[in-house]
Amino acid sequence: MGDNVVDRYRDWGVMYPGGNAVNVAVHARRRQASAAYVGVLGDDVAGRLLASSLAAEEVECTRVRTVSGPTAYAVVRHDRGERVFDHGDTGVSMFRLDADDLKYLSEFDAVHTGDCSGLEDQLEEIAGAAAYVSFDFSDRPPAYATPLLPFVDFATFSASGADDDQVERLVAWAHELGPATVLVTRGAEGAVLSDGSRRHSHRPPALDAVDTLGAGDAFIATALVEHLSGSGLERVLDAAAGHAARTCLTLGAFGHEVRDTLPPPPGRQEARILPFFAPTDRTPLHLEGQWASTPEEGA
């Protein structure tokens, strides 16, 4: 539920459907879960690509709206298989959930959203309507995560470059604020999953990645589906790592390549920067021990 984009591969002249919420829904469906997407698309070629791709992936779109205006996009370049976001535009993707949306959420076992969806001020309402809430905090700082964690059941953080001690403190801090389950992805160092009493670590399989775009979302989707199916921590991480690795062997977050026929994107200075490109609030969680203090002391 929430964000969608088309990922525009500037060097190759192609684009792919994507966005954290869309990717998680698609990859959950590929793991045999029933999945739906709630969000807003523009009435342009990019919006039609997203709509057709979701339909092809058998993701339910009952609560998807199409409105006049441009679909969100992200400009992507690559460095030896690693995706690097350049800039982007939120288009019409930011929206507010209405009463019918909230009622719809209650029909599902879990709802996933994240830091790119702009739904932070409705997270308490979401938690009241949904049976279970998954939230991707990426590498947002404590000041962002602290007020949201009490409304989250399954929290995901990105902490690439963090050492073992930093990850341990991050997990403990997150649990203290609410989530029963905490997932920390660490890039080449793998991932850690905790249920509050047990923790399990997993190293990623070695592979020559073609494109890492969407791998983290594939990991989250698989971990969430396995966890809700009752799998143990080791099985959850094994399955998630395997599915994410396979995602790295193809282009795009989940395929559906088309030629990029959208108008050339403006330069970075002219573009409306997507939330996850904003540099002012992206101090990584694991730096400077920010989350090591108690909630009363602040972070």
C-alpha positions in Angstrom: 0.0 0.0 0.0 1.4 3.4 -1.0 4.2 4.2 -3.4 4.6 3.3 -7.0 7.0 4.5 -9.7 8.4 3.6 -13.0 12.1 3.1 -12.8 13.7 4.8 -15.8 17.0 3.3 -16.8 18.6 6.4 -18.3 21.5 4.7 -20.0 19.4 2.1 -21.8 16.2 4.0 -22.7 13.9 1.5 -21.0 11.7 1.6 -17.9 10.2 -0.9 -15.5 7.3 -0.8 -13.0 8.3 -0.5 -9.4 8.0 1.2 -6.0 8.4 -0.5 -2.7 4.7 -1.1 -2.1 4.1 -2.4 -5.6 7.2 -4.6 -5.5 6.3 -6.2 -2.2 2.8 -6.9 -3.5 4.1 -8.5 -6.7 6.8 -10.6 -4.9 4.3 -11.7 -2.3 2.0 -13.0 -5.0 5.0 -14.8 -6.7 5.4 -16.5 -3.3 1.8 -17.8 -3.7 0.2 -15.3 -1.3 -3.0 -13.5 -2.3 -1.9 -9.9 -2.8 -3.4 -6.5 -3.5 -2.1 -3.0 -4.1 -3.7 0.2 -2.9 -2.4 3.4 -4.5 -2.8 6.1 -7.1 -1.5 6.0 -10.7 -1.4 8.7 -13.3 -3.3 8.6 -16.6 -0.2 8.3 -18.7 1.9 5.6 -20.4 3.7 4.9 -17.1 0.5 4.5 -15.2 -0.8 2.1 -17.8 2.5 0.1 -17.5 2.0 -0.2 -13.8 -1.6 -1.2 -14.2 -1.0 -3.8 -16.8 2.0 -5.3 -15.0 0.0 -5.6 -11.7 -2.8 -7.3 -13.7 -0.3 -9.7 -15.4 1.1 -10.6 -11.9 -2.4 -11.3 -10.6 -2.2 -8.6 -8.0 -5.7 -7.3 -7.0 -6.2 -3.7 -7.8 -9.7 -3.0 -6.5 -8.5 0.1 -4.6 -6.2 1.5 -7.2 -7.2 4.9 -8.5 -6.2 6.5 -11.8 -6.2 10.3 -11.8 -5.2 13.0 -14.2 -1.5 13.8 -14.0 1.9 12.1 -14.2 2.9 8.8 -12.6 5.8 8.9 -10.3 9.2 8.0 -11.7 12.7 7.4 -10.6 15.8 7.8 -12.8 18.2 4.9 -12.3 21.8 4.3 -13.3 23.9 1.3 -12.7 27.4 0.7 -11.3 28.6 -2.8 -11.9 25.1 -4.2 -11.4 24.3 -2.1 -8.3 21.4 0.3 -8.9 21.9 3.9 -8.0 19.0 6.3 -7.8 19.6 9.6 -9.4 16.5 11.7 -9.0 12.8 11.4 -9.5 9.3 12.9 -9.2 6.4 11.8 -6.9 3.9 12.7 -9.6 0.3 11.9 -8.4 1.4 9.0 -6.1 1.0 10.7 -2.8 -2.6 10.2 -1.4 -4.7 9.8 1.7 -6.5 6.7 2.7 -10.3 7.1 2.9 -12.8 5.1 5.0 -13.3 2.5 2.3 -9.5 1.9 2.0 -9.2 1.4 5.7 -12.1 -1.1 5.7 -10.5 -2.9 2.8 -7.3 -3.3 4.8 -9.1 -5.4 7.4 -9.7 -8.1 4.8 -6.0 -9.0 4.7 -3.6 -10.9 7.0 -1.1 -8.1 6.7 -0.6 -4.7 5.3 2.8 -3.4 4.1 3.9 0.2 3.5 7.1 2.2 4.0 9.0 5.4 4.1 8.4 6.3 0.5 4.6 6.2 0.7 3.8 9.4 2.6 1.3 7.7 4.9 3.1 8.3 8.1 0.4 10.5 9.6 -2.2 7.8 8.9 -0.2 4.9 10.3 -2.1 4.8 13.6 -5.4 4.5 11.6 -3.8 1.8 9.5 -2.8 -0.1 12.6 -6.3 0.2 13.9 -7.8 -1.2 10.8 -5.2 -3.9 9.8 -4.6 -7.2 11.5 -0.8 -6.8 11.1 1.4 -4.0 9.9 4.8 -4.3 8.1 6.8 -1.1 7.5 10.0 -0.6 5.6 12.0 2.2 7.4 15.0 1.8 5.0 17.8 3.8 6.6 15.7 6.5 8.1 17.0 8.1 11.3 15.6 7.5 14.8 13.7 10.8 14.8 11.7 9.5 11.9 11.2 5.9 13.1 10.5 6.5 16.8 6.9 7.8 16.6 6.0 5.2 14.0 7.4 2.0 15.6 4.6 1.6 18.2 2.1 1.0 15.3 4.3 -1.6 13.5 4.4 -5.4 13.9 7.1 -6.2 11.4 9.8 -3.6 11.1 12.5 -3.6 8.4 15.6 -1.5 8.5 18.6 -1.2 6.1 21.9 -1.0 7.8 24.5 -1.6 5.2 27.9 -1.0 6.7 26.8 -1.5 10.3 28.9 -3.8 12.4 27.5 -6.6 14.5 27.2 -4.6 17.7 25.5 -1.8 16.0 22.9 -4.2 14.5 22.3 -5.8 17.9 21.6 -2.4 19.4 19.4 -1.4 16.5 17.3 -4.6 16.9 17.0 -4.1 20.7 16.0 -0.5 20.3 13.3 -1.3 17.7 11.8 -4.1 19.8 11.6 -1.8 22.8 9.4 0.6 20.9 6.9 -1.9 19.7 7.5 -4.3 16.8 7.5 -8.0 17.7 9.6 -8.9 14.6 12.6 -6.9 13.4 14.4 -7.5 10.1 17.7 -5.8 9.4 19.2 -6.1 5.9 22.9 -5.5 5.7 23.8 -5.6 2.0 26.8 -7.9 1.4 26.7 -8.8 5.1 23.3 -10.5 4.7 20.4 -10.0 7.1 19.4 -10.5 10.8 15.8 -11.4 11.8 14.6 -11.2 15.4 11.4 -12.2 17.1 12.4 -10.6 20.4 13.7 -13.8 22.1 15.6 -15.4 19.2 17.8 -13.9 16.4 19.1 -15.5 13.3 21.6 -14.2 10.8 22.1 -15.2 7.2 24.8 -14.5 4.7 23.8 -13.9 1.1 24.6 -16.4 -1.6 27.5 -15.5 -3.9 26.3 -14.4 -7.3 27.1 -12.1 -10.2 24.2 -9.6 -10.0 22.8 -8.2 -13.2 20.6 -5.7 -11.4 20.0 -5.3 -7.7 16.9 -3.1 -8.1 14.0 -4.5 -6.2 16.0 -7.2 -4.4 15.4 -5.7 -1.0 11.6 -5.6 -1.6 11.7 -9.2 -2.8 13.5 -10.1 0.4 10.9 -8.2 2.5 7.9 -9.8 0.7 9.3 -13.3 1.0 10.2 -12.9 4.7 6.8 -11.5 5.4 5.0 -14.4 3.6 7.1 -17.0 5.2 6.8 -15.5 8.7 3.0 -15.2 8.5 2.9 -18.8 7.3 4.6 -19.9 10.5 8.1 -20.6 9.3 11.0 -20.4 11.7 13.6 -17.7 11.6 16.1 -19.8 9.6 13.6 -20.8 7.0 12.3 -17.2 6.7 15.8 -15.9 5.9 16.8 -18.8 3.7 13.7 -18.3 1.5 14.0 -14.5 1.5 17.7 -14.6 0.5 17.1 -17.1 -2.3 14.2 -15.2 -3.8 16.1 -11.9 -3.6 19.1 -13.4 -5.2 17.0 -14.6 -8.1 15.6 -11.1 -8.5 19.2 -9.8 -9.0 19.6 -12.0 -12.1 17.0 -10.1 -14.1 16.5 -6.5 -15.0 14.0 -4.3 -13.2 12.2 -5.0 -9.9 10.1 -7.7 -11.4 10.5 -7.3 -15.2 7.9 -6.0 -17.7 10.4 -3.8 -19.6 9.1 -1.3 -22.1 10.8 1.4 -24.1 10.9 4.7 -22.2 8.7 7.0 -24.2 8.1 9.6 -21.5 9.4 13.1 -21.9 13.1 13.5 -20.9 13.3 14.0 -17.2 14.5 17.4 -16.0 17.9 17.8 -14.4 18.2 17.1 -10.7 17.8 20.8 -9.8 14.5 21.1 -11.7 12.9 17.8 -10.5 10.7 17.4 -7.5 12.9 15.0 -5.5 11.2 11.8 -4.3 11.1 11.3 -0.6 13.8 8.7 -0.6 16.2 11.0 -2.4 16.0 13.8 0.1 19.5 14.2 1.6 18.6 16.2 4.8 17.0 13.3 6.7 19.0 10.3 5.5 21.7 10.0 8.2 22.0 6.2 8.5 20.5 4.7 11.6 23.6 2.9 12.6 25.9 6.0 12.7 26.9 7.8 15.8 25.0 5.4 18.1 21.9 7.5 17.7 19.5 4.8 18.6 21.6 3.4 21.5 20.0 5.8 24.1 16.7 5.1 25.7 13.5 6.7 24.4 13.4 9.0 27.4 16.9 10.3 26.6 16.0 10.9 22.9 18.0 10.2 19.8 
